[in-house]
Amino acid sequence: MGRKFFVGGNWKCNGTTEDVKKIVSTLNSGQVPSADVVEIVVSPPFVFIPFAKSELKPQFQVAAQNCWVKKGGAFTGEISAEMLVNLGVPWVIIGHSERRAILNETNEFVGDKVAYALSQGLKVIACVGETLEEREAGTTMQVVAAQTKAIADKITSWDNVVLAYEPVWAIGTGKVATPAQAQEVHAELRKWLETNIKADVAASTRIIYGGSVNGSNCKELGGQQDVDGFLVGGASLKPEFIDIIKAAEVKKSA
Ligand SMILES: O=C(CO)COP(=O)(O)O
């Protein structure tokens, strides 16, 4: 199938210079599977990106956690896609539920951001996911399909997109989706891509899971057929992130 396992670490708005030094040294000394088995991307806060990028071993790529929706200019407080490219940052996370919920980013705005970032040459980790109320109302698939459609409507190629399914109720709560719950939505998302985009896009696009992934639950989640990796929050700040990266081995031996 050719979907290389992908493990992202989203550090969110955490850390001091000292903390970042520690995380970097933990990652650099960790024994991780080779680059043909797993793609690893860590996402520090903007201010720590240059340090992380210069100190991390090359197998650890970096991502920004956000970028501006169009060309930079008079947009106080924003960071443009062009700046990330200029710094040699290859990836950006777009549409995280915290930005959707707290900063009111709409599906359309997220779609515009993904399109602009791609147009500048960035690779994008695009996040989708339902709230607990939406899941309980039985609308999970409608919600994630609408979020995915808003992105699909604005882009012409999925080559540089990783889709992250992050159920909001599982983020930072310790309530991880069961492997079956994750697999169900991932399979539906893949079917959505097949029906609405193209069979080869569905077959090649990585769909990763995020929400309370840790060193204990990662293997079973990663073993699911349509789970192509993870986007890890809290545990990406800890040494157990190395164990999560190692979960890539489950696919190698599958
Ligand atoms: O939001 C997440 C990654 O983007 C997941 O966060 P946690 O792993 O802390 O639940």
The ligand as an SDF file (V2000), in Angstrom:
LIG
                    3D

 10  9  0  0  0  0  0  0  0  0999 V2000
   -4.3570   17.0660   20.2860 O   0  0  0  0  0  0  0  0  0  0  0  0
   -3.5950   16.1210   20.2220 C   0  0  0  0  0  0  0  0  0  0  0  0
   -2.5020   16.0890   19.2380 C   0  0  0  0  0  0  0  0  0  0  0  0
   -2.6490   17.1120   18.2930 O   0  0  0  0  0  0  0  0  0  0  0  0
   -3.6990   14.9780   21.1570 C   0  0  0  0  0  0  0  0  0  0  0  0
   -3.4060   15.4210   22.4350 O   0  0  0  0  0  0  0  0  0  0  0  0
   -3.2170   14.3430   23.6220 P   0  0  0  0  0  0  0  0  0  0  0  0
   -2.3100   13.2790   23.0780 O   0  0  0  0  0  0  0  0  0  0  0  0
   -2.6110   15.1330   24.7360 O   0  0  0  0  0  0  0  0  0  0  0  0
   -4.5820   13.8060   23.9220 O   0  0  0  0  0  0  0  0  0  0  0  0
  1  2  2  0
  2  3  1  0
  2  5  1  0
  3  4  1  0
  5  6  1  0
  6  7  1  0
  7  8  2  0
  7  9  1  0
  7 10  1  0
M  END
$$$$
